[in-house]
Amino acid sequence: MSYTIVVRVIDATNNNSNFTLAEKTVWHYANGGRWSNTDSIQTLTMGGSGTSGGLRFMCGTGEEFLVVLGIHNYKRWCDIDVNLAPGDTGMKIHPEYYTDGTPQNKLLWDQLSEIEKTSAKGTKVNVKYVQEAADGKSFVVHITIA
């Protein structure tokens, strides 16, 4: 049973911060998954429930954030980490979502369809599942940076 999450990134920042995609990660469970892209659309294809993918963004001012999207117990979920410390990469943070007792692990169980966080520098990041197929296996997500 594979799952697909199609991601559109909307950079609505008015300070020309120009966030760019710096890293893609995939948690290896349920046969893992892979990221692909067509133009500005990122697509995460996962082998089954219990896995996820991360996208780390950064801009010229050094500001970074990580968005993690996935399927847990056959239901979609998402989170944002807007205040990454120096050296925090997706590869470092992503496993924390699968470590019992961490704040990140709680988000798998919350199974949010939308989340918004504001960084210490005032950048707002919103992640929203805007479409879900009737079979619950295909999704469209918008990441809005403002």
C-alpha positions as CSV (number, residue, x, y, z in Angstrom):
1,M,0.0,0.0,0.0
2,S,1.8,3.1,-1.1
3,Y,1.1,6.7,-0.2
4,T,1.8,9.9,-2.2
5,I,2.1,13.4,-0.9
6,V,2.4,16.2,-3.5
7,V,3.9,19.3,-2.1
8,R,3.6,22.9,-3.4
9,V,5.8,25.5,-1.8
10,I,4.4,29.1,-1.7
11,D,7.1,31.7,-0.7
12,A,5.0,34.8,0.2
13,T,7.8,36.5,2.1
14,N,7.9,40.2,1.3
15,N,11.5,40.7,2.3
16,N,13.0,38.8,-0.6
17,S,14.4,36.2,1.7
18,N,14.2,33.6,-1.1
19,F,13.9,30.4,0.8
20,T,15.3,27.4,-1.1
21,L,15.2,23.7,-0.6
22,A,18.4,22.6,1.0
23,E,17.7,19.0,2.0
24,K,15.3,16.1,1.5
25,T,15.0,13.1,3.9
26,V,12.9,9.9,4.1
27,W,12.4,7.8,7.1
28,H,13.1,4.1,6.2
29,Y,10.1,2.0,7.3
30,A,7.4,0.3,5.3
31,N,9.9,0.0,2.4
32,G,10.9,3.6,2.9
33,G,10.1,6.1,0.2
34,R,11.6,8.6,-2.2
35,W,11.3,12.3,-3.2
36,S,10.9,13.4,-6.8
37,N,10.3,16.8,-8.3
38,T,8.7,18.2,-11.4
39,D,9.3,22.0,-11.8
40,S,8.5,23.4,-8.3
41,I,6.4,20.5,-7.1
42,Q,8.0,18.0,-4.7
43,T,6.4,14.5,-4.5
44,L,6.9,12.1,-1.6
45,T,6.1,8.5,-2.4
46,M,6.1,6.1,0.6
47,G,5.9,2.3,0.7
48,G,3.4,2.2,3.5
49,S,2.1,3.6,6.7
50,G,4.8,4.4,9.4
51,T,7.1,6.5,7.3
52,S,7.6,10.1,6.4
53,G,9.7,12.7,4.5
54,G,11.4,15.9,5.5
55,L,12.2,19.1,3.6
56,R,14.7,21.5,5.0
57,F,14.6,25.1,3.7
58,M,17.1,27.9,4.1
59,C,17.6,31.5,3.0
60,G,20.6,33.8,2.5
61,T,20.2,35.3,6.0
62,G,21.0,31.8,7.5
63,E,17.4,31.2,8.6
64,E,16.3,27.5,8.3
65,F,13.3,25.4,9.0
66,L,12.3,21.8,8.6
67,V,8.9,20.4,7.4
68,V,8.1,16.8,8.1
69,L,5.1,15.0,6.4
70,G,4.0,11.5,6.7
71,I,1.6,8.7,7.4
72,H,1.3,7.1,10.8
73,N,-1.3,4.4,11.7
74,Y,-2.8,5.0,8.2
75,K,-3.4,8.7,8.7
76,R,-1.6,11.8,7.5
77,W,0.4,14.0,9.9
78,C,2.8,17.0,9.7
79,D,5.1,19.2,11.7
80,I,7.4,22.2,11.4
81,D,10.7,23.0,13.2
82,V,11.2,26.7,12.7
83,N,14.2,27.3,15.0
84,L,16.9,25.0,13.9
85,A,20.2,25.3,15.8
86,P,23.5,25.4,13.9
87,G,24.3,21.9,12.7
88,D,20.6,20.8,12.8
89,T,19.9,18.9,9.6
90,G,17.0,16.9,8.5
91,M,19.0,13.7,8.8
92,K,19.7,14.6,12.5
93,I,16.2,15.7,13.4
94,H,14.0,13.3,11.4
95,P,14.8,10.2,13.6
96,E,13.5,12.1,16.7
97,Y,10.0,11.7,15.3
98,Y,10.4,8.0,15.8
99,T,11.9,8.1,19.3
100,D,9.4,7.5,22.1
101,G,9.0,10.3,24.6
102,T,10.3,13.1,22.4
103,P,8.1,16.2,21.6
104,Q,8.4,15.3,17.9
105,N,7.1,11.8,18.5
106,K,3.8,13.2,19.9
107,L,3.1,14.9,16.5
108,L,2.8,11.5,14.8
109,W,0.0,10.7,17.2
110,D,-1.7,14.1,16.9
111,Q,-2.1,13.5,13.2
112,L,-2.6,17.2,12.4
113,S,-3.9,18.2,8.9
114,E,-2.5,21.8,9.4
115,I,0.1,23.4,11.6
116,E,1.6,26.9,11.6
117,K,4.7,28.2,13.5
118,T,6.6,31.4,13.6
119,S,10.4,31.5,13.8
120,A,12.4,33.7,16.2
121,K,13.0,36.0,13.2
122,G,9.3,36.4,12.5
123,T,8.9,34.1,9.5
124,K,5.6,32.3,9.5
125,V,5.5,28.8,8.1
126,N,2.1,27.1,7.5
127,V,1.7,23.4,6.4
128,K,-1.7,22.3,5.3
129,Y,-3.1,19.2,3.7
130,V,-5.5,20.8,1.2
131,Q,-6.6,17.6,-0.6
132,E,-7.0,14.0,0.3
133,A,-8.1,11.3,-2.2
134,A,-11.2,9.2,-1.3
135,D,-9.0,6.1,-0.7
136,G,-6.8,8.1,1.8
137,K,-3.6,7.3,-0.1
138,S,-2.9,10.5,-2.1
139,F,-2.6,14.0,-0.6
140,V,-1.8,17.5,-1.7
141,V,0.0,19.8,0.8
142,H,0.7,23.5,0.6
143,I,3.7,24.9,2.5
144,T,3.3,28.7,2.8
145,I,6.2,30.8,3.9
146,A,5.3,34.4,4.9
